[in-house]
Amino acid sequence: MWATVLAALSEGQAGDVAGRVAQAIVDQPGVEAVTLLRAAPPDWEVLAAVGKTAPVELAAEALDAGRTRDDGEWSAAPLAGVSDVLLVRPAVADDDLSSLAGLVGHCLSAARKLQLLEGEAERASTLLELVHQWRRSNDLQQLLQDMADAACRLFDSDRASIFLWDRKSATLVGRPAIGIEGGELRVPDNSGVVGEVLASGEPMRVSPGHDANAIDRTTDERTGYRTRSLLAVPLVTAEQDKLGVFELINKRGRPGFSAEDQQGLIEFAEHASAALAATQEFETLLERHEQYVQQQFAGVELVGECPAIQALRSTIQRVADTDLSVLILGENGCGKEVVARLLHYNSSRRSAPFVAVNCAAIAETLLESELFGHEKGAFTDARETRPGKFELADGGALLLDEIGDMSLSGQAKLLRALEERKVVRVGGSVEIPTNVRVLAATNQDLAKLVREKRFREDLYFRLNVVTLELPPLRQRGDDLMLLADNFLKQFCRAAGRPAPKWTAESRKLMAAHRWPGNVRELRNMMERLAYLSTGEKIEAGDLAFIAAPNAGGESLLDLGLPLSQATEEFQRRYITGAIEESRGNVSEAAKRLGVYRTNLYRKMNSLGMSGDDRSDE
């Protein structure tokens, strides 16, 4: 008989030992039936039974007395080392039964220890694998579900819930919660077993019968599920911050959870707490980023009701959530970057970066480094490695403003990056994959530049999948005053004053002006009025800096200005006039003025005339 039992142990089949022992005893001459029972008050667990089932009352009597008992048909003896009882039919002599019970008790005790070791080894191996998976998860809901599923497998539990503590509302939020609408159970943080565990920081086991009153039956009533036993342990970070409670419900195959289950769940919860803390921190950062994106989006709008703007707004809605390349056309200051941002913020890429680069404002020698980045030591001033705009915009959108001013060599490198979706930093050799939606903007006629061999035809077709054209402000009719009021209210709010009203004469002056700087010029003018005008109405005199109608382009000069300020004002007007004569083309205006385009941009910036589209509206 014992050879059979030892074989079961040596083969690592600890869970089958009770059955083998019972069968081995029955195989002995004269033995008709054997039952092995384990005390699990108020019930008994049948470990093994061969033949007729033994009377439970006799087992209880033997266990209480601590020695053998018989009823004439069965003999019962408590086993050494465990709270189990051996029952044999027909009844046998006390000495023989005591000897047999001692051997069986030692055998089952050894098997149980082996089972525990096997369980701990399996649990440790599984836990290592789970922790590796958890660390890669940034989805809190999925992480909670994965943890609950894993705990049910490891601890033979019917259900598992992770209760996270919401301090602000003094609530424990349990997920997953089967049978609850939305899969989320909310209970007061001082309620039931989970509330007690949260408060004390100590684990708690509830077994059938023993602690029936400890279970809050409110949840059972809501779910229609009967809780018989449960095990709850605290979720605490390495810094001893309370996260919540991990709860297992109803042990499968046994009346309740064991001390070994409790220790195992404590270890499980330690790793779960670390993963949950990291994921919650990530979700908090994600939430803050989303709030930032919402704030950015709220500040970007295409104001206007003229037919051209309404049609443009409709097209933006249709193409925004695609990866189509978009070419945005319009004079300087019309709002090309606003359109680009609307395309980005209305797309699924909205949480990723939006990066704008003014190709005209960057020297040709630095354009490649600006777009693709450079390695440390790639050139004289490259003191450290720096990623380019393509890398910075990865996952989001890259606006290439003033694309028409890019050199042919720069165009060739850009085309290669767009087609291969990879970039190589200046001075480097490693290809870096990119995932960027490219938007391009220009105030030039690219088709004409293609015909003049000043712009690559293949790049033109690569960029010009969808074309969006912005009308100049002078062609937008009533939108002029709509935009003016919008800007004026915005700046007056910042200045802490009510917005002044327009007089009929001031409206005429506004309508008569040609607005060579378009929406940007209008925006800057409204900012000036918000801070410098003092009356409740905007009079014609407040607009003296606008060229008077039918005055041959002569402007009203303020002779009260110091010479340096008057000189700057003249330069502003002179440059503005050149740009107007060039129909918003800064490169053409630079030729008229006899300066390089990059020098003109620098001069405009120094005069507060912002030479890019970053303030377009």
Secondary structure, 3 states (H helix, E strand, C coil): CHHHHHHHHHCCCHHHHHHHHHHHHHCCCCCCEEEEEEEECCEEEEEEEECCCCCHHHHHHHHHHCCCEECCCCEEEECCCCCEEEEEECCCCHHHHHHHHHHHHHHHHHHHHHHHHHHHHHHHHHHHHHHHHHHCCCCHHHHHHHHHHHHHHHHCEEEEEEEEEECCCCEEEEECCCCCHHHCEEEECCCHHHHHHHHHCCCEEECCCCCHHHCCHHHHHHHCCCCCCEEEEEEECCCCCEEEEEEEEEECCCCCCCHHHHHHHHHHHHHHHHHHHHHHHHHHHHHHHHHHHHHHHHCCCCCCCCHHHHHHHHHHHHHCCCCCCEEEECCCCCCHHHHHHHHHHCCCCCCCCEEEEEHHHCCHHHHHHHHHEECCCCCCCCCCCEECHHHHCCCCEEEEECHHHCCHHHHHHHHHHHHHCEEECECCCCEEECCCEEEEEECCCHHHHHHCCCCCHHHHHHHCCEEEECCCHHHCCCHHHHHHHHHHHHHHHHHCCCCCEECHHHHHHHHHCCCCCHHHHHHHHHHHHHHHCCCCEECHHHHCCCCCCCCCCCCCCCCCCCHHHHHHHHHHHHHHHHHHHCCCCHHHHHHHHCCCHHHHHHHHHHCCCCCCCCCCC
